[in-house]
């Protein structure tokens, strides 16, 4: 049996085709269009073509993400918390704490030994501590977003952003630039501020290892290092952290 998991996020839409709840057949993601449904349907059609599957075949589909209620064709519609927890436990069976940072929000999830969700904290009201903060930083520094982590890794000075709001933090960044501070040090300051904000959110949960960092922002090796430093805990990262929510949705679609 083939199941399909869709994660319609605010920035990107992700998909996973899963066989017998075990083997990932195909996965991909794309920027979420003005019409989230268009992105989801285009990804699905792309996957069917890649796997040479007929449209008429019966698939179990589960959808998650902020646009999940728009996708009426789904057999199941579930929260990101459930799907990310399921996807991470598939990849890391011993995981106890999950940090998921996406384009517009961050989620911290605490699991018991069996993988059941004990508690979670979600920040979806402020861009600080999310991918949106990194996009603003890259724009100000005049580089591509995917260059930011490598740049931060070249830092040779510790700076601290005092603002917890992106709007005010941007003013601080402009001030650093006016002082001719190296872009690498500014990038590291932003990454450390994200890690410290996550640590602050984590204070209401019990941080139990193993800890897994996922979501699009987990593509930044430097932020993973900053989290390791601030949380004083080993941080594991999936090889493809962008798709873990869609993976969990595909697993849950088959249940």
C-alpha positions, 0 to 999 in steps of 0.5 A: 500500500502506498500512502501520501503525506502532505505538509502545506507550510507557510513557506514551503509545501512538502510531500512524501510517498510511503510504501507499507508505512516503512519505505520512502519511495519519493519526497520533494518540496516546493515554495508554497504558492499564493494558492497553497492548493496549487503547490500541493496538487503540483507536487502530488502530480510530480510524484505520481509521474516520478513513480510512474503511478496512475492517477486513478490508483487509490492512495491514503492521504494525510495532510498537515501544516497551516494549509491543511484544512484547504486540502479537501481530498485528504483522508485525514487532517492532523496537526503538525505536532502529531505529524512531526512527532511521528516522523521523527520517531520513525527516523530516530526511535529513541528521540525524546525532545524535538525542536522544529523551526520553520519559516514562520513558527517554532515548535518544541515537543516532549515525548515519553519513552514510547513516543507519546506526546507529553507536552509541547510549546509553540511560537507562531505569533512572533518571527523571532526564532524562525526562518523569517528572521534568517531571511531578513538577516540574509537580505540585510547582509546582501547574501543568499539565505543558504550562505548564511550558515557558512558565513556564521561559521567564520565568526571570530567575535561574540556579539549579542542581540538584545532585542527579542523582536525581529523589528528591533533586532533589524535595527540592531543589525543595521547598527552593527553594519554601520560600525563595520562589524564583520558580516560573519559576526552578525550572522553568528549573533542572529543564530545565537539569538535564535538558539537562546530564544529556543532555550527560553521556550524550552524552560517550560518543558523537560529537556530529555535526550536524545534531542532532534532538530528538524524543520527547514531551519535545521538545514543550518549547521551553525544553528544546530551548533548554537543549540548544542552550545546553549542547551548543553545537549547533543543535537541530532539532525535528520538528513532531510529535515524539511520533510519530517512533517510530511513523513509523519503524515504519510505514516499516519495516513496508513493507520 
